[in-house]
């Protein structure tokens, strides 16, 4: 583990080194958007990126979407401008590096995380990061967690909701969760499609049903495996309002009442765990979804999120405005809750 006193110096050396060698980046260095700040307040906690080598690896494996291939830093800045977003916390989307063998996964995750660090140095205060973690093996995951949080100063880590047919409460991931708990880390999760649920409805994209369902499965797994109770210092963020979670709370609360084993694993109760997690607004900024989420968790646990480039920040903001929220609630979701979770962004 790195000496904490050396970390800022190490990060400067890293940024100097990647500036000199370039890492194959193509970043706009004279963007008028970067040079002429406008008043912005919002913090977007679900905003995607594709680094150079990572995108090439996706293309090689026929996993790159048209939106991924068309993404650019300039387009991201333009979307932020239109939505009044001051800072976007960048993260990868599915499949992350789950498709890659171990050595390649390590290299791609490191390249992506360093790429974002370079981007942060190019555009101060505009970008944060939830670091990509190779979950192929525990050693790889722990090394990248340490490097990303200690050296690159990422805001947290990004995990997929499942890997193969294993969700985040699986015992295989216990050492990773224990380390993240020790660090009081933020764990942002992004849904994917589990192996069990491929091509169930071939004409329906997995984003329509499977992503929300997989988010709910991993929440349930984290709670009933005992991971949530064992790791109370992890701040979990779940995309898309927790998927279908608001509609299953009765069923979930019933489980410990009929299963003593589950009582021991969820000693504080199911709703205690559900209500301490964070949930983002991507794809749920409408009156029906927001109403259900607000009945389930306090306003303090909801974070503004666009899912750019799959949605725009402006469309999410407009949806929230039409969801019956008052000005105080819009401020809380827009930036105050994120600033409480990540206090360093309050002073930026």
C-alpha positions in Angstrom: 0.0 0.0 0.0 1.3 3.5 -0.8 2.3 5.9 1.9 -0.5 8.4 2.2 1.9 11.3 2.4 3.4 10.5 -1.0 0.1 10.1 -2.9 -0.3 13.7 -4.2 3.3 13.7 -5.4 2.8 10.3 -7.0 -0.3 11.5 -8.8 1.6 14.6 -10.2 4.4 12.4 -11.4 1.8 10.1 -13.1 0.1 13.1 -14.8 3.4 14.5 -16.0 4.4 11.1 -17.4 1.3 10.5 -19.3 1.4 14.1 -20.6 4.8 13.4 -22.0 4.1 10.1 -23.6 0.5 10.9 -24.7 -1.0 7.4 -24.3 -2.5 7.8 -27.7 -5.1 10.3 -26.4 -6.9 12.7 -28.7 -8.3 15.4 -26.4 -9.5 18.8 -27.5 -7.2 21.3 -25.8 -8.7 24.5 -27.0 -12.4 23.9 -26.6 -14.3 27.1 -26.2 -16.6 25.2 -23.7 -13.6 24.5 -21.5 -12.3 28.1 -21.7 -15.5 30.0 -21.2 -17.2 28.7 -18.1 -20.9 29.3 -17.7 -22.8 29.0 -14.4 -23.4 25.3 -13.7 -24.6 23.5 -10.6 -25.6 19.9 -11.4 -23.4 16.8 -10.9 -24.0 14.0 -13.2 -23.2 10.7 -11.5 -23.9 8.4 -14.5 -22.0 9.6 -17.6 -20.1 7.3 -19.9 -16.8 7.4 -21.7 -14.7 5.1 -23.9 -10.9 5.5 -23.8 -8.8 5.0 -26.9 -7.5 1.4 -26.3 -10.7 0.2 -24.6 -12.8 1.3 -27.6 -10.4 -0.5 -30.0 -10.7 -3.7 -27.9 -14.5 -3.5 -28.0 -14.4 -3.0 -31.8 -12.1 -6.0 -32.2 -14.6 -8.1 -30.3 -17.6 -6.6 -32.1 -18.9 -5.2 -28.8 -18.8 -1.5 -29.7 -22.1 0.3 -30.2 -22.6 3.1 -32.7 -23.0 5.5 -29.8 -19.7 4.3 -28.3 -17.9 4.8 -31.6 -19.4 8.2 -32.1 -18.6 9.4 -28.6 -16.1 12.3 -28.0 -15.0 14.6 -25.2 -16.4 17.5 -27.1 -19.8 16.0 -27.3 -19.8 15.2 -23.6 -18.9 18.8 -22.8 -21.7 20.1 -25.1 -24.2 17.8 -23.4 -23.1 19.0 -20.0 -23.4 22.6 -21.1 -27.0 22.2 -22.3 -28.0 20.4 -19.1 -26.3 22.9 -16.7 -23.9 20.1 -15.5 -20.9 21.4 -13.7 -19.2 18.0 -13.2 -19.7 14.5 -14.7 -18.5 11.5 -12.8 -17.3 9.3 -15.7 -17.6 5.5 -15.8 -17.6 2.7 -18.3 -20.8 0.9 -19.2 -21.3 -2.8 -19.9 -19.5 -5.0 -20.6 -16.6 -3.2 -18.9 -13.7 -5.7 -19.3 -15.8 -8.8 -18.4 -15.2 -10.1 -22.0 -11.4 -10.1 -21.7 -9.0 -12.7 -20.4 -7.3 -11.7 -17.2 -4.1 -10.1 -18.5 -5.9 -8.1 -21.1 -8.6 -7.0 -18.6 -5.9 -5.7 -16.3 -4.3 -3.7 -19.1 -7.5 -2.3 -20.4 -8.8 -1.2 -17.0 -5.5 0.5 -16.2 -5.4 2.3 -19.6 -9.0 3.5 -19.1 -8.5 4.7 -15.6 -5.3 6.6 -16.6 -7.0 8.0 -19.6 -9.7 9.5 -17.4 -7.0 10.9 -15.0 -5.4 12.7 -18.0 -8.8 14.0 -19.0 -9.4 15.4 -15.5 -6.1 17.2 -15.7 -7.1 18.7 -19.1 -10.4 19.9 -17.7 -10.1 20.7 -14.0 -13.4 20.4 -12.0 -15.4 19.1 -15.0 -14.8 15.4 -14.6 -14.7 12.9 -11.7 -14.3 9.1 -12.1 -15.7 5.8 -11.0 -12.7 3.6 -11.9 -13.1 0.4 -14.0 -12.1 -2.7 -12.0 -11.1 -6.0 -13.6 -13.1 -8.6 -11.6 -11.6 -11.7 -13.2 -9.6 -12.4 -10.1 -9.3 -10.9 -6.6 -5.7 -9.9 -7.0 -6.3 -7.9 -10.1 -9.3 -6.2 -8.5 -7.5 -5.2 -5.3 -4.5 -3.9 -7.2 -6.6 -1.7 -9.4 -8.7 -0.4 -6.5 -5.6 0.6 -4.7 -4.0 2.3 -7.7 -7.2 4.1 -8.7 -8.2 5.4 -5.3 -4.7 6.1 -3.9 -2.8 7.3 -7.0 -5.4 8.5 -9.5 -7.8 9.8 -6.8 -10.9 8.4 -8.4 -14.2 9.2 -6.6 -15.0 5.5 -6.3 -15.2 2.3 -8.3 -17.5 1.1 -11.0 -18.7 -2.5 -10.9 -21.1 -4.3 -13.2 -24.2 -5.7 -11.5 -23.2 -9.2 -12.4 -20.3 -11.2 -13.9 -21.5 -14.3 -15.8 -24.1 -15.6 -13.4 -22.6 -14.2 -10.2 -24.0 -11.1 -8.5 -22.1 -8.8 -6.2 -23.1 -10.6 -3.0 -21.3 -13.8 -4.2 -18.7 -15.1 -1.8 -16.1 -14.8 -4.7 -16.3 -11.1 -4.3 -16.2 -10.9 -0.5 -12.5 -9.9 -0.3 -13.1 -7.0 -2.7 -16.2 -5.9 -0.8 -14.3 -6.1 2.5 -11.5 -3.9 1.1 -13.9 -1.4 -0.3 -15.7 -1.3 3.1 -12.3 -0.7 4.8 -11.8 2.2 2.5 -15.3 3.7 3.0 -15.5 3.6 -0.7 -18.2 4.5 -3.2 -19.3 1.6 -5.3 -21.2 2.7 -8.4 -22.9 -0.2 -10.2 -24.0 -0.4 -13.8 -26.4 -3.1 -15.0 -25.6 -5.7 -17.5 -27.2 -8.9 -18.8 -26.5 -12.0 -16.9 -25.6 -15.2 -18.8 -28.8 -16.8 -17.6 -30.9 -14.3 -19.3 -29.6 -13.9 -22.8 -32.0 -13.9 -25.7 -35.1 -14.6 -23.6 -36.9 -12.2 -25.8 -34.7 -11.9 -28.9 -36.5 -9.0 -30.4 -36.4 -6.9 -27.2 -33.1 -5.2 -26.4 -31.7 -6.3 -23.0 -31.7 -2.6 -21.9 -35.5 -2.7 -21.8 -36.1 -5.4 -19.2 -32.9 -7.2 -18.3 -30.9 -4.3 -17.1 -33.4 -3.1 -14.6 -33.9 -6.7 -13.4 -30.2 -7.4 -13.0 -29.9 -4.2 -10.9 -32.6 -5.5 -8.6 -31.0 -9.0 -8.5 -27.7 -7.6 -7.4 -29.3 -5.5 -4.7 -31.2 -8.5 -3.4 -27.9 -10.5 -3.5 -26.0 -7.9 -1.6 -28.7 -7.7 1.1 -29.5 -11.4 1.6 -25.9 -12.6 1.3 -25.2 -10.5 4.4 -22.8 -8.3 2.4 -24.8 -5.1 3.1 -24.7 -5.7 6.9 -21.1 -6.8 6.8 -20.0 -3.8 4.8 -21.9 -0.8 6.2 -19.2 1.7 5.2 -19.7 1.1 1.4 -21.8 3.7 -0.3 -23.6 1.8 -3.0 -25.1 3.6 -6.0 -27.6 1.7 -8.1 -28.5 2.9 -11.6 -32.0 3.6 -13.0 -33.7 4.0 -9.6 -32.8 0.5 -8.5 -34.6 -1.2 -11.4 -37.8 -2.9 -10.3 -36.9 -2.8 -6.6 -39.7 -0.4 -5.5 -42.3 -2.9 -6.6 -40.8 -5.8 -4.7 -40.3 -4.4 -1.2 -43.2 -6.3 0.3 -41.8 -9.6 -1.0 -38.3 -8.7 0.2 -39.4 -7.7 3.7 -41.2 -11.1 4.0 -38.1 -13.2 3.4 -36.5 -12.7 6.9 -39.8 -13.3 8.5 -40.0 -16.9 7.2 -36.3 -17.7 7.1 -34.2 -17.6 10.3 -30.9 -17.8 8.3 -31.9 -14.6 6.5 -32.8 -12.9 9.8 -29.2 -13.4 10.8 -27.9 -12.0 7.5 -30.1 -9.0 7.6 -30.0 -8.0 11.3 -31.2 -4.4 10.7 -34.0 -5.3 8.4 -34.4 -5.2 4.6 -35.7 -1.6 4.4 -32.8 -0.3 6.5 -30.4 -1.5 3.8 -32.6 -0.4 0.9 -32.9 3.1 2.4 -29.2 3.5 3.0 -28.3 2.9 -0.7 -28.2 5.6 -3.3 -30.2 5.5 -6.6 -29.8 7.5 -9.7 -32.3 9.2 -12.0 -31.2 7.8 -15.4 -34.2 6.6 -17.4 -36.7 7.2 -14.5 -37.2 10.9 -14.7 -41.0 10.7 -15.0 -43.8 11.1 -12.5 -44.6 7.4 -12.1 -41.0 6.2 -11.5 -40.0 9.1 -9.3 -43.1 8.8 -7.2 -42.3 5.1 -6.5 -38.7 5.8 -5.7 -39.6 8.7 -3.4 -42.0 6.4 -1.5 -39.2 3.9 -1.0 -36.2 6.1 -0.1 -35.6 9.6 1.3 -34.8 12.4 -1.2 -31.3 12.5 0.1 -30.5 9.2 -1.5 -31.4 10.2 -5.1 -28.7 11.4 -7.5 -28.9 13.2 -10.8 -27.8 11.0 -13.7 -28.1 11.2 -17.4 -26.7 7.9 -18.8 -25.1 10.0 -21.6 -24.8 9.3 -24.5 -27.8 6.9 -24.2 -29.8 9.8 -22.9 -29.0 13.5 -22.7 -28.6 15.4 -19.4 -31.2 17.9 -20.6 -33.9 15.3 -21.2 -33.4 13.9 -17.7 -33.5 17.4 -16.2 -36.7 18.2 -18.1 -38.3 15.0 -16.9 -37.5 15.8 -13.3 -39.0 19.2 -13.7 -42.2 17.6 -14.9 -42.3 15.0 -12.1 -43.9 17.3 -9.5 -40.7 18.0 -7.6 -40.3 21.3 -5.7 -37.3 23.5 -6.0 -35.6 22.1 -2.8 -36.0 18.6 -4.1 -34.6 19.5 -7.5 -31.6 21.1 -5.8 -31.1 18.0 -3.6 -31.2 15.6 -6.5 -29.3 18.0 -8.9 -26.2 18.5 -6.8 -26.6 18.7 -3.0 -26.8 15.0 -2.4 -23.8 14.3 -4.6 -21.8 17.0 -2.8 -22.7 15.4 0.6 -21.6 12.0 -0.8 -18.4 13.4 -2.4 -17.7 16.6 -0.3 -14.6 17.6 -2.4 -17.0 18.6 -5.2 -18.7 21.2 -3.0 -15.6 23.3 -2.8 -14.8 23.1 -6.5 
